[in-house]
Amino acid sequence: MTPADSIYRAVVEDQTELIRRFRPDGRLTFVNGAFCRFYEKTRPELLGSHFSELLPAAEREAVVSRIYALTPAEPEVVTEPSYTGRDGRVRFLQYVTRAIFSDAGEVVEYQSVGRDITVQKEAELTLAEARRAMERAARVTTLAVIGGGIAHEINQPLSAIRLLAASARILEERGSPPPGEMARLLGEIAAQVDRIDAIVNHLRQHLRRQSALPAGPCDPGAAVTAALALVEAQVRARDIRLTSRIEADLPPVDGPSIRIEELVINLVDNARQALARAAGPDREITVAVAREGPGRVALTVADTGPGFDPALAATLFEPFFTTKPAGSSMGLGLSIVRTIVDAAGGSVTAENRPGGGALFRVSLPAFAGEAG
């Protein structure tokens, strides 16, 4: 061994990274101490073995094929295999593997430098689970809002059916009802049943779209119209005017459309809750959708409520933050809005209106290929 080789080995052995070298046939020719310690094997056990033997069977083919696909034009690849230790714990590594080529362009050797990224991967998995939990909470929150509206809509035809049935009973008890009156009452009862059926089918369609989650593009005007149909009764039942302005021929945005509907539902419900604290007859929610310059669509939801403290603008969209009375809100609605907007590549802001109330502005990019 030359002095240069000795220096090289000393430097490599002092590294905390995992270093390996192997021939084109995959046989390991060198591993440093960190590599041996991670895999809990001695150097004699490792040298001469195939590097793929340390890979899980399910990942082996994909990793090996990526390494053997290296060329002089693309001599480096990053792989992130897992490894299950003797204690049964799954750990993750990130290897940067470089192929060393001869002047003729043939692989002479491969060299890899790896590092343990288990903590990073576990954090990513935890974050992914948190996102899934947030999505589940979004489904529950949105359905709770929709459920209130559906319950109100169904109660109206149920009350009508009760009155019509009572009228029919009274006519029967009196005897000799006017000609055709019983048929009219039964026809009106059937119409109310049809109305309930339409309401339930509307909810079923919403749930079906929610489970299917079709990808974009999505018609923002249609999504807003569908969302307002689900919450309109609940809003109007509280003596709040709900108006909408939807520009024609809007460019599609990145869906799925059910997410845009959920966005609108949560913004409208946030405005409804704000107006619950507002006195007077001038209580209104206005939803508008329009073009916003080239390749963007703007969605705004404005209310005539009390507005919010400007100092809280930065925290309005945080999970579980709420300005509502304790126990009246989970504080998830606006956080759900931001999650949906971020996923669509858009932005959302909140501001107080000069005339009173709050205005939430969502800016969404047009679906790819539809910009302009």
C-alpha positions as CSV (number, residue, x, y, z in Angstrom):
1,M,0.0,0.0,0.0
2,T,1.4,3.4,-1.0
3,P,1.5,6.4,1.4
4,A,-1.3,7.9,-0.8
5,D,-3.4,4.8,-0.3
6,S,-2.8,4.9,3.4
7,I,-3.8,8.6,3.7
8,Y,-6.9,7.9,1.6
9,R,-8.0,5.0,3.8
10,A,-7.4,7.0,6.9
11,V,-9.6,9.8,5.7
12,V,-12.3,7.4,4.6
13,E,-12.2,5.5,7.9
14,D,-12.7,8.7,9.8
15,Q,-15.9,9.6,7.9
16,T,-19.3,9.1,9.6
17,E,-20.8,8.5,6.1
18,L,-21.1,5.0,4.8
19,I,-18.7,4.4,2.0
20,R,-18.6,1.4,-0.3
21,R,-16.9,0.5,-3.5
22,F,-17.9,-2.4,-5.8
23,R,-17.0,-3.9,-9.2
24,P,-19.3,-4.0,-12.2
25,D,-20.3,-7.5,-11.1
26,G,-21.6,-6.0,-7.9
27,R,-19.0,-7.5,-5.6
28,L,-17.9,-5.2,-2.8
29,T,-14.2,-4.3,-2.8
30,F,-14.2,-1.8,0.0
31,V,-16.3,-0.7,2.9
32,N,-15.4,1.7,5.7
33,G,-15.9,1.3,9.4
34,A,-19.2,3.3,9.5
35,F,-20.6,1.0,6.8
36,C,-19.7,-2.1,8.9
37,R,-21.2,-0.6,12.1
38,F,-24.4,0.4,10.4
39,Y,-25.0,-3.1,8.9
40,E,-23.6,-4.8,12.0
41,K,-21.2,-6.9,9.9
42,T,-17.5,-7.4,9.8
43,R,-15.4,-6.3,6.9
44,P,-14.5,-9.9,5.9
45,E,-18.3,-10.7,5.9
46,L,-19.0,-7.9,3.6
47,L,-16.1,-7.9,1.1
48,G,-16.8,-10.1,-1.9
49,S,-20.5,-10.2,-1.3
50,H,-22.9,-8.5,-3.7
51,F,-24.0,-5.1,-2.6
52,S,-27.6,-5.9,-3.4
53,E,-27.7,-8.5,-0.7
54,L,-28.2,-5.7,1.8
55,L,-31.3,-4.4,0.0
56,P,-34.8,-5.5,0.9
57,A,-36.1,-8.0,-1.7
58,A,-39.0,-5.6,-2.6
59,E,-36.6,-2.8,-3.4
60,R,-33.7,-4.7,-4.9
61,E,-34.6,-4.7,-8.6
62,A,-35.4,-1.0,-8.7
63,V,-32.2,0.1,-7.0
64,V,-29.9,-2.2,-8.9
65,S,-31.4,-1.3,-12.3
66,R,-31.0,2.4,-11.5
67,I,-27.3,2.0,-10.6
68,Y,-26.5,-0.2,-13.7
69,A,-28.2,2.4,-15.9
70,L,-25.5,5.0,-15.2
71,T,-23.6,6.3,-18.2
72,P,-20.7,8.7,-18.8
73,A,-23.3,11.4,-19.6
74,E,-25.2,10.6,-16.3
75,P,-22.6,9.0,-14.0
76,E,-24.4,9.6,-10.7
77,V,-27.6,8.4,-9.0
78,V,-29.3,8.9,-5.7
79,T,-31.2,6.0,-4.1
80,E,-33.0,5.7,-0.7
81,P,-33.2,2.1,0.3
82,S,-34.4,0.8,3.6
83,Y,-32.7,-1.7,5.9
84,T,-34.1,-3.8,8.8
85,G,-31.5,-4.3,11.5
86,R,-31.2,-7.2,13.9
87,D,-33.5,-5.4,16.4
88,G,-36.3,-5.4,13.8
89,R,-36.2,-1.6,13.4
90,V,-36.5,-0.3,9.8
91,R,-34.0,2.4,9.0
92,F,-33.5,4.4,5.8
93,L,-30.4,5.5,4.0
94,Q,-29.6,7.8,1.1
95,Y,-26.8,6.7,-1.2
96,V,-25.1,8.8,-3.8
97,T,-23.5,6.3,-6.2
98,R,-21.1,7.3,-8.9
99,A,-19.9,5.1,-11.7
100,I,-16.2,5.4,-12.6
101,F,-15.6,4.9,-16.4
102,S,-12.5,4.0,-18.4
103,D,-11.4,6.1,-21.4
104,A,-13.3,3.6,-23.5
105,G,-16.6,4.5,-21.6
106,E,-16.8,1.1,-19.7
107,V,-17.5,1.0,-16.0
108,V,-14.4,0.3,-14.0
109,E,-15.9,0.6,-10.5
110,Y,-18.8,2.1,-8.5
111,Q,-18.4,4.2,-5.4
112,S,-21.2,5.1,-3.0
113,V,-21.4,7.5,-0.1
114,G,-24.4,7.0,2.1
115,R,-26.0,8.5,5.2
116,D,-28.6,7.5,7.7
117,I,-31.8,9.5,7.0
118,T,-34.1,7.5,9.3
119,V,-34.9,10.6,11.5
120,Q,-35.8,12.6,8.4
121,K,-37.9,9.8,6.9
122,E,-39.8,9.3,10.2
123,A,-40.5,13.0,10.3
124,E,-41.8,12.9,6.8
125,L,-44.0,9.9,7.6
126,T,-45.3,11.7,10.7
127,L,-46.0,14.8,8.7
128,A,-47.8,12.8,6.0
129,E,-49.9,11.2,8.7
130,A,-50.7,14.6,10.2
131,R,-51.8,15.7,6.7
132,R,-54.0,12.7,6.3
133,A,-55.5,13.5,9.8
134,M,-56.1,17.0,8.7
135,E,-57.8,15.7,5.5
136,R,-60.0,13.5,7.6
137,A,-60.9,16.4,9.9
138,A,-61.7,18.4,6.7
139,R,-64.1,15.7,5.6
140,V,-65.8,15.7,9.0
141,T,-65.9,19.5,9.3
142,T,-67.3,20.0,5.8
143,L,-69.9,17.3,6.2
144,A,-71.0,18.8,9.5
145,V,-71.6,22.1,7.7
146,I,-73.4,20.4,4.8
147,G,-75.4,18.2,7.2
148,G,-76.8,21.3,8.9
149,G,-78.0,22.6,5.6
150,I,-79.4,19.3,4.5
151,A,-81.2,18.8,7.8
152,H,-82.8,22.2,7.4
153,E,-83.9,21.5,3.8
154,I,-85.4,18.1,4.7
155,N,-87.3,19.6,7.7
156,Q,-89.2,21.9,5.4
157,P,-90.8,19.2,3.2
158,L,-91.3,17.0,6.2
159,S,-93.3,19.8,7.9
160,A,-95.3,20.2,4.7
161,I,-96.0,16.5,4.5
162,R,-97.2,16.5,8.2
163,L,-99.6,19.4,7.5
164,L,-100.9,17.9,4.3
165,A,-101.4,14.5,6.0
166,A,-103.2,16.2,8.9
167,S,-105.5,18.1,6.4
168,A,-106.3,14.8,4.6
169,R,-107.2,13.2,7.9
170,I,-109.5,16.1,8.9
171,L,-111.3,15.9,5.5
172,E,-111.7,12.2,5.9
173,E,-113.1,12.6,9.5
174,R,-115.6,15.2,8.3
175,G,-116.7,12.9,5.4
176,S,-117.5,13.7,1.8
177,P,-114.4,15.8,1.0
178,P,-114.7,18.2,-2.0
179,P,-114.2,16.4,-5.3
180,G,-110.5,16.0,-6.2
181,E,-109.3,17.5,-2.9
182,M,-107.9,14.2,-1.6
183,A,-106.1,13.6,-4.9
184,R,-104.6,17.2,-4.7
185,L,-103.3,16.6,-1.2
186,L,-101.8,13.3,-2.1
187,G,-100.2,14.9,-5.1
188,E,-98.6,17.6,-3.0
189,I,-97.4,15.0,-0.5
190,A,-95.8,13.1,-3.4
191,A,-94.1,16.3,-4.6
192,Q,-92.6,16.9,-1.2
193,V,-91.3,13.3,-1.1
194,D,-89.7,14.0,-4.5
195,R,-88.1,17.1,-3.0
196,I,-86.6,15.1,-0.2
197,D,-85.4,12.5,-2.7
198,A,-83.7,15.2,-4.7
199,I,-82.0,16.6,-1.6
200,V,-80.7,13.2,-0.5
201,N,-79.5,12.5,-4.1
202,H,-77.6,15.8,-4.1
203,L,-75.8,14.7,-0.9
204,R,-75.1,11.3,-2.3
205,Q,-73.5,12.8,-5.4
206,H,-71.4,15.0,-3.2
207,L,-70.2,12.0,-1.2
208,R,-69.6,10.0,-4.4
209,R,-67.4,12.7,-5.8
210,Q,-65.6,13.0,-2.5
211,S,-64.7,9.4,-2.5
212,A,-63.7,9.3,-6.2
213,L,-61.7,12.6,-6.0
214,P,-61.5,13.1,-9.8
215,A,-58.5,15.0,-11.0
216,G,-58.7,18.4,-12.6
217,P,-59.4,20.4,-14.6
218,C,-62.3,21.8,-12.6
219,D,-64.9,24.4,-13.6
220,P,-64.6,27.0,-10.8
221,G,-68.1,28.4,-11.5
222,A,-69.7,25.0,-11.4
223,A,-67.9,24.1,-8.2
224,V,-69.0,27.3,-6.5
225,T,-72.6,26.8,-7.7
226,A,-72.6,23.2,-6.3
227,A,-71.1,24.3,-3.0
228,L,-73.7,27.1,-2.5
229,A,-76.5,24.7,-3.2
230,L,-75.4,22.6,-0.2
231,V,-75.2,25.5,2.3
232,E,-77.7,28.0,1.0
233,A,-80.6,26.8,3.1
234,Q,-78.5,26.8,6.3
235,V,-77.4,30.4,5.6
236,R,-80.9,31.7,4.7
237,A,-82.4,30.0,7.7
238,R,-80.4,32.5,9.9
239,D,-81.8,35.5,8.0
240,I,-78.5,36.0,6.1
241,R,-78.7,37.0,2.4
242,L,-76.4,34.9,0.2
243,T,-75.6,36.4,-3.2
244,S,-73.2,35.2,-5.9
245,R,-71.5,36.7,-8.9
246,I,-70.0,34.1,-11.2
247,E,-68.2,35.4,-14.3
248,A,-69.0,33.4,-17.5
249,D,-66.4,31.4,-19.5
250,L,-63.9,31.1,-16.6
251,P,-60.8,29.1,-17.3
252,P,-60.6,25.8,-15.5
253,V,-58.5,25.4,-12.4
254,D,-56.6,22.4,-11.0
255,G,-59.2,20.1,-9.3
256,P,-60.5,17.9,-8.0
257,S,-63.7,19.9,-8.0
258,I,-64.8,18.5,-4.7
259,R,-61.9,20.3,-3.0
260,I,-62.9,23.6,-4.5
261,E,-66.5,22.9,-3.2
262,E,-65.1,22.2,0.3
263,L,-63.0,25.4,0.1
264,V,-66.2,27.5,-0.7
265,I,-68.3,25.7,1.9
266,N,-65.7,26.4,4.7
267,L,-65.3,30.1,3.7
268,V,-69.1,30.6,3.6
269,D,-69.5,28.8,6.9
270,N,-66.8,31.0,8.4
271,A,-68.7,34.1,7.2
272,R,-72.0,32.7,8.6
273,Q,-70.4,32.2,12.0
274,A,-69.0,35.7,11.9
275,L,-72.4,37.1,11.1
276,A,-73.9,35.2,14.0
277,R,-72.3,37.9,16.2
278,A,-73.6,40.8,14.1
279,A,-76.8,42.6,14.9
280,G,-79.1,44.4,12.5
281,P,-80.9,43.5,9.2
282,D,-77.9,44.1,6.9
283,R,-76.4,40.7,7.1
284,E,-75.0,39.4,3.8
285,I,-72.5,37.0,2.4
286,T,-71.3,37.6,-1.2
287,V,-69.4,35.0,-3.2
288,A,-67.7,36.1,-6.4
289,V,-65.6,34.3,-9.0
290,A,-63.8,36.1,-11.8
291,R,-60.7,36.2,-13.9
292,E,-57.7,37.7,-12.2
293,G,-55.2,38.7,-14.9
294,P,-53.7,36.1,-17.3
295,G,-54.0,32.5,-16.3
296,R,-55.6,33.1,-12.8
297,V,-59.0,32.9,-11.2
298,A,-60.0,34.9,-8.1
299,L,-62.6,33.6,-5.7
300,T,-63.8,36.1,-2.9
301,V,-66.1,35.6,0.0
302,A,-67.1,38.8,1.7
303,D,-69.4,39.3,4.7
304,T,-70.9,42.3,6.6
305,G,-69.9,41.0,10.0
306,P,-67.6,42.5,12.6
307,G,-64.4,41.7,10.8
308,F,-61.3,40.6,12.7
309,D,-58.3,42.1,14.6
310,P,-55.7,42.9,12.0
311,A,-53.0,41.7,14.4
312,L,-54.5,38.2,14.0
313,A,-54.3,38.1,10.2
314,A,-51.2,35.9,10.3
315,T,-52.7,33.3,12.5
316,L,-56.2,33.0,11.1
317,F,-55.3,30.0,8.9
318,E,-53.5,28.1,11.6
319,P,-55.1,24.8,12.7
320,F,-57.4,25.0,15.8
321,F,-57.1,28.8,15.9
322,T,-60.5,30.5,16.3
323,T,-61.9,33.8,17.4
324,K,-65.3,32.2,18.1
325,P,-66.6,31.6,21.6
326,A,-65.1,28.6,23.4
327,G,-66.8,25.4,22.3
328,S,-68.5,26.9,19.3
329,S,-65.8,26.1,16.7
330,M,-62.9,23.7,16.2
331,G,-60.9,26.3,14.4
332,L,-60.3,24.0,11.4
333,G,-62.3,25.7,8.7
334,L,-59.7,28.3,7.5
335,S,-56.9,25.8,8.0
336,I,-58.7,23.5,5.6
337,V,-59.1,26.3,3.2
338,R,-55.3,27.0,3.2
339,T,-54.5,23.3,2.8
340,I,-56.8,23.1,-0.3
341,V,-55.4,26.3,-1.8
342,D,-51.8,25.3,-1.2
343,A,-52.4,21.9,-2.9
344,A,-53.8,23.8,-5.9
345,G,-50.8,26.1,-6.1
346,G,-52.8,29.2,-5.1
347,S,-52.8,31.7,-2.4
348,V,-55.3,33.0,0.2
349,T,-55.5,36.2,2.1
350,A,-57.8,37.9,4.5
351,E,-58.6,41.6,5.0
352,N,-61.1,43.8,6.6
353,R,-63.5,45.6,4.3
354,P,-63.6,49.4,4.5
355,G,-67.4,49.4,5.0
356,G,-67.2,46.7,7.7
357,G,-66.9,42.9,7.6
358,A,-64.2,40.6,6.3
359,L,-63.1,39.6,2.8
360,F,-61.2,36.4,2.0
361,R,-59.5,36.3,-1.4
362,V,-58.4,33.1,-3.0
363,S,-56.2,33.3,-6.1
364,L,-55.9,30.0,-8.1
365,P,-53.8,29.4,-11.2
366,A,-55.6,28.1,-14.3
367,F,-55.2,24.5,-15.1
368,A,-52.0,23.7,-17.0
369,G,-52.4,24.4,-20.7
370,E,-55.3,26.8,-20.0
371,A,-53.4,29.9,-18.9
372,G,-54.1,33.1,-20.8
